[in-house]
Amino acid sequence: MVLADGDRLTRLAVKETLRRHGAFVIAAEAADGDDAVRLACHYRPDLLVTEAVLTRLNGLEVVERVARQAPEVRSVLMVRDEDEELGLAALRRGASGVVCKADPPSKIVEELLAVHAGGAAIPPRLTTAVLGELRRLPEPGSGLRPVRSVLTDREWEVLDLMLAGESTADIAERLVLTRDTVASHVKNIMRKLGVHSRDALLEAGRRMLEPAAA
């Protein structure tokens, strides 16, 4: 794994925990977010374990960049307590799990092993929040999408929310993106669908979903 934490003593404690359990080999350590991304993309480890609060890039930015640049690396965000909003943001950005530093070392190792095996590490309170988010998914998103589509998964997420009546600001908050990024996705969707207005985009989106729902 690659371990990222700005506190050297914390890194030493995590390393000692892993050494005692014989679970993982730490290929590299990072003291800031920029190095975390660089090392994860260089070593391509099984796991990247990163503290949420880092300098240069925070933990969420690290998770998002690694998910984009090295998607085979499974990222785990370490938090000081069970912050539901932070945990949800990490999962949205591509994390495979969230672990709490206050948990017993044996539990942390168990959670990391679960992620390594292809599962997820989600604290109980965060699981409840995830279920709540699923229940609030927009209705258009519950339908089947065309098997073949020119749109990426992220563009579909944006389109689903637009069809549900969400504004650019709402979409940005829901997907943990900047408004400029959402606007860029909308522009790309319009270009791919060959439309030139928001109304035409929404109509095209509804037509795309109709055959799949039939």
LINRA-V537504 format. One record per residue. N is the residue number from 1. BURIAL is 1 if it has 9 or more other C-alpha atoms within 8 Angstrom, else 0. Layout:
<<N	BURIAL> <N	BURIAL>>
This chain:
<<1	1> <2	1> <3	1> <4	1> <5	1> <6	1> <7	0> <8	0> <9	0> <10	0> <11	1> <12	0> <13	0> <14	0> <15	1> <16	0> <17	1> <18	1> <19	1> <20	0> <21	0> <22	0> <23	0> <24	0> <25	0> <26	1> <27	0> <28	0> <29	1> <30	1> <31	1> <32	1> <33	1> <34	1> <35	1> <36	1> <37	1> <38	0> <39	1> <40	1> <41	1> <42	0> <43	0> <44	1> <45	1> <46	1> <47	1> <48	1> <49	1> <50	1> <51	1> <52	1> <53	0> <54	1> <55	0> <56	0> <57	1> <58	1> <59	1> <60	1> <61	1> <62	1> <63	1> <64	1> <65	1> <66	1> <67	1> <68	0> <69	0> <70	1> <71	0> <72	0> <73	1> <74	1> <75	1> <76	1> <77	1> <78	1> <79	1> <80	0> <81	0> <82	1> <83	0> <84	1> <85	0> <86	0> <87	1> <88	1> <89	1> <90	1> <91	1> <92	1> <93	1> <94	1> <95	1> <96	1> <97	1> <98	1> <99	1> <100	1> <101	1> <102	0> <103	0> <104	0> <105	0> <106	0> <107	0> <108	1> <109	1> <110	0> <111	1> <112	1> <113	1> <114	1> <115	1> <116	1> <117	0> <118	0> <119	0> <120	1> <121	1> <122	1> <123	1> <124	0> <125	0> <126	1> <127	1> <128	0> <129	1> <130	1> <131	0> <132	0> <133	0> <134	0> <135	0> <136	0> <137	0> <138	1> <139	0> <140	1> <141	1> <142	0> <143	1> <144	0> <145	0> <146	1> <147	0> <148	0> <149	0> <150	0> <151	1> <152	0> <153	0> <154	0> <155	1> <156	1> <157	1> <158	1> <159	1> <160	1> <161	1> <162	1> <163	1> <164	1> <165	0> <166	1> <167	0> <168	1> <169	0> <170	0> <171	1> <172	1> <173	1> <174	0> <175	0> <176	1> <177	1> <178	0> <179	1> <180	0> <181	1> <182	1> <183	1> <184	0> <185	1> <186	1> <187	0> <188	0> <189	1> <190	1> <191	1> <192	0> <193	0> <194	0> <195	0> <196	0> <197	0> <198	0> <199	0> <200	1> <201	1> <202	1> <203	0> <204	1> <205	1> <206	1> <207	0> <208	1> <209	1> <210	0> <211	0> <212	1> <213	0> <214	0>>
